[in-house]
Amino acid sequence: MDKYKKTYIIKSYECDIKAKLRIRSLFNLFQDMADEHADKMGLGYHYCHERGIGWIGGGYHVEIKKLPTWGDMITIETWPSGMTAATGIRDFQVKDDKGRILVNATSQWVLVDMKRMRPIPVAKHLPSYELLNEHALVSEFNKIIPVEGTPSIISFPVHVDDIDLNAHVNNALYPTWVMDTVSELSLDNHYPSEIQVNFKHPAKYGDVIRIKTYHTDLTTVHLLENANDTTEFARICVRWS
């Protein structure tokens, strides 16, 4: 198994007010690379869609050394690095034009029956594929635990433009939303150096997102819930530098 590599030039619309790559753009690039590589491996979106199955995000763990900026040329590498009965592990590495590592990441994906939204065995429903025994970042994808204290809370509806091909909120939006909850840290002076995401339940159009944010020094923990019931969509932990 060879790593799948692709070179990108960072566009202005992918950047924030400081000309740095947006967190949403970073996660979209990960998804773009995963989609392309899965297609080349013969187990991508079209293969799965025809069989009523699909990959649903289970978790991300991202280590950011430096965010690229507008006009930078970067290379992203991705490869399947592990597997369990119903999940696949995919790693990512982002490098600058001199080969220096900017971002290390690993992700966990659950293979599900899209009609029942239940996990199904990878070996039974997909053709066999090789794994590369190398890790950009080692993670146990541990459950994120809220810290003590009184959280700040914001709420907002899911919009039509938030929905992806699977009729759910796109994975890249969850870590993007929590950036709106950290004004106390002042994004002018801090940047996310580590992001952990536990996906729980996919949000859909019509849901109202409620984010509870807990602050401890340079760490924030975010619980993303449905404001109308007890459904929990995701938990996210961000460490700031």
N, C-alpha and C positions, 0 to 999 in steps of 0.2 A: 504494500500500500504506500503510494507516494502522497505527499502533501499536495493539496490543491492550492495554487497560488494565483493571485491576481493583483495587478497594479492599478491604483486609483490616484487621481489628482483631486484634492479637496476643493469643492466648489463653494462659492460665496453663500449660496442658499443652504448649505449644510453647516454653516457656522453661526456662532452667537455674536453678541455685540462686541466681544473682545477678539473676534475673528478666529476663535478656537472651535474645533469640531464639536457640534452639539452632542449631548449624550444620546438623544434620539437618533441622530445620524449614525453614531457609532453602532448602536444596536441594529439599525437598519442594514448597515454594511455586513454585520455578522449574519443576519438573516439572508441577505443576498448571496453571500458566499456559501452558506449551508444549503440553500435551495439549489444553486448551480451544481455543487458537488454531489448532492444527493441525486440529482437528475443524471449526472454522468455515471454514477454508481448503479443506476437502474432502479432506484427506490425513492424517487422524488415525488413531487406533488401529483403529477399526472398518473403515475403508476398507482399511488395510494388512492387517489380520488376515484379511479375506475373500480376499485375494490371496496369502497366505502370505509376506508381506514385513513388515519392521518397521524402526523407527529404533533403533539401538543407540548408546549414548553413546560418543563418541570422546575427548572432553576437555572440561574446564572451566577457565576462568581467571576468578577472582573477586577484586575489590578491595573491601575492606570499610573504609569510612570510620567508620561507627558502626553498631552493632547496635541495632535497635529493642528496646524493652522491653515487658513485659506491659501491655496496655491501649492501647498506641500505635496510632494509625490510620496505615496506610501505603498507598501506591499502587505497584503493580508494573506496569511496561510491558515488553512483549516484542515482538520483530519479527524476521523473517528478514533477515539482513544480508549473506549471501553464499552461494555454492554452488560446488562442484567437481563432477566427473563422478559421484562416488558419495557426496558428503557435503553436508550443509546446515549453515550457520552461523546460530545464533540468539542474539540479544543480549537482556539484561535490565537494567532499571534500577529500583532501589527508592528511593522518595522518602518523606519524612515529610509530615505534614499541612500544612506550610508550603511544600512543593515543594523542600526541600533534599535533595540526593542523599545517600543513605546507603550504597548498594551499587551498583557497576557490575560487570557480568558478561557474558561471552561463552561460547558452548558450541558444540561440534562434534558432529554426529550422522552416523552412517554408515548408509545404507540397505542392508539385507542381505536375502538369501533366508533365511528363518527355518529352513528344513529343512537347508540346506547350511551356513548361517552364513557365507556369502560375500558380499562387497560386490557390489552391482548398480547399473547406471546410473540416476540419479535421473530424467533426462529420458525414459527409456524406460518407466519403471514408475509414474510419478506424473503427474498433470495439471500443466501449467505454472503457476507462481505468481510473483507479483511479489516483488522484493527492495527493501528500503529502504536506500539508500546512506548509512547513518548507523551509527556504532559507539559503543556504551556503553564498550567497552574493546577496544583493538586488540591482537590476540595472534596469534602464529605457531603456537601450540600446540606449542612445541618439546619435544623429548624431555627428560625430567627425568633428570639424571645424578647418581648417588650421590656423596656427598662422601667424602673419605678418613677413615679411623678405624674403630674397632670399634663396630658397632651394638648397641643394646639390642634384645632380641627377645621378643615375646609371641606365643602361639598360642591359638587357640580354634576351636570348630566353627561352621559355618554352621547357623543354626536355621531351623525351618520358617517362622517369622514374618519372616525376612529375605527371603523369596522374593516376587517380584512377578508380574504377569500374564503375563510372558514366561517364567516358570519359572526366572528368574535372580535373583541378589541385586540388590536395588534400588540404583540408582546413588547415592542419598543416603547409603547406609550406609558406603561406602568412606571419605569424608572424616570421617564420624562416628567410625569405628573408630580413626582415628589420634589422636583427642583423648585416648584412653586411654593413649597412649604418652609423654606429654609432662609427666609429673609434675615433672620437674626445672625446668621453666619456671614452675611454679606458676600455675595458671589464675586464681587470685585477683588476680594482678598483671599478667597479660598476656592479650591477645586476638589472634586471627588477623586480620591486616590484609590478607593476600594468600594465596590458595589456588590452586594449579595442580594439575590432575588429568589424568593420562594413563591412560585405560582401555585395558587390553590384552586381557583375556579374561574373559568373564562367569563368576563363581563360581556354584555350584549347591549345593543341599542335599546334605549328605554330605561336602563339601569341608572341609578344615581350613585355616584362614587362619593364616599366619605373617607377622607384620609386623616387618621390620627397620627400625629408626629410627636415622638418623645426625644428630648435632647439630653445628651450627656457629654459634656466637654466637646470634643470634635467628632462625636458620633451621633447620628440620628437614626432612629428606628421608626418605620412607617407601616401602619396597618391600613390596608385598602379594603374597605367594606362596602356593602350595599346599604345605603341609608334607609332603605325601605324594609329590610328584613335582616336576618342574621348571617347572610352569605358573606364569606371572606374571599376576596379575589386574589390578594397577594400580600406578602410581607417583604419589606425591603430594608436593608441596613446599609447605610452610607458612612464611610469614614472619610473625613475631610482633612486636607493639608493646606 
